[in-house]
Amino acid sequence: MKRNFLPIACIVFLLSCCFSCKRTTSNNQTTVIEDTFIRGADLSYLPEIEQYNTNFYDANGAKNDMLSILQQAGVNTVRIRLWVNPATASSSLTEVTAFSKKVQQKNMKVLLTIHYSDDWADPGKQITPTAWNNLPISALTDTVYNYTKRVLQAIEPQYVQIGNEVNSGMLWPLGRIQNNSNFLQLLKAGIRASREVNANAKIVMHYAGISGSEWFFNLMQTNAVDYDVMGISYYPNWHGKSIDSLVIGMKALNSLTGKPIMVAETSYPFTFGYNDNTNNVVGQANQITPAYPPTPAGQLQFMQAIRNAITNTPKGIGFCYWGAEWVAYKGSTATNGSAWENQALFDFSNKALPVLEAFKK
């Protein structure tokens, strides 16, 4: 009898650790174990896409709304970007507040990405909002603090990024990374506001790529920046073709800080074709990893490899797919349409692709 005890114990342990599984106690009370591994998708364009009455279909060809399709496929977190005063309603506080509530009503978590800009913020561009121009560093710090408080009083995310891909700082020119003291002051102001408004929200510090990341997160550590999760962007086109190198880099960061880590942005093409007249960001063989062809199967294999890389990293807590929703919703002739439709999670007929297999629990 003792010989059979170890396998049974292992099975019981594995079942008890599964995500979102139900467990019945001796009192016949059912408890639900929280689904903590992030299987996320950035859907920031979805509110705008839905205004075009775009139809979407699940893997079986049944029409449904995108959020439902993704939620049923296993996506449990939606990443949403926020701009300060954008030129249109897209990514505005009003739109993001409403969209966040819609996401949470489907029992999905929100990862809010505060860009602290009126437009895209990334390593090559961290433009101060027009309304905040010409403020001295003290006033800009107060503005970041007050703005962040206002945002998080309207939206209650489970995860919040203070800045987006802040490799080179934020709120240029005052907050450039070269101005360490200014950058850290602005960063800490946003973090302090987040902690005060929503102490339960996990703060993600987001860096694009592996190169230079140890220096960056060491800067965070030596200056006592208060955050919870390291977020890394990984695109083969910009950050190297080797997923093994990604794993090595993530393990080094984990050893450095001891904090959880996630791939906050990644994506991969299922084709090099076009579905509108807008140039795509990725469309050549030298931009992808040779082991994974630009096919639906190759896209799935790439994302399975990303997921495996995270699960093989100590304290790896998940991933988020960028541009998941960015289909050619403006039509085939649009020259200002999608630059990402060949990397979305839906094909050119807006049908869910096999890649969603990588999002299963």
Protein Blocks (a to p, Z undefined) as FASTA:
>chain_A
ZZmmmmmmmmmmmmmmpghiacddfkopacddddfbccdddfklmmmmmmnopacddfko
pacdfklmmmmnopabdcddddfbdcblnhpaklmmmmmmmmmmnopacddddehpabdc
dfkbccddfklgoiafklmmmmmmmmmmmmmmmpccfbdcedehilnoghifklgmklmm
lmmmmmmmmmmmmmmmmmmbccddddedjehplmmmmmmmmnopacfbdcddddfklnoj
afklmmmmmmmmmmmnopacddfbdcddfbfbdfbfbdcfblcfklpcfklccbfklmmm
mmmmmmmmmmmpghiabdcdehklmccfnojklcklcfklmmccbdfkopacfklmmmpZ
Z
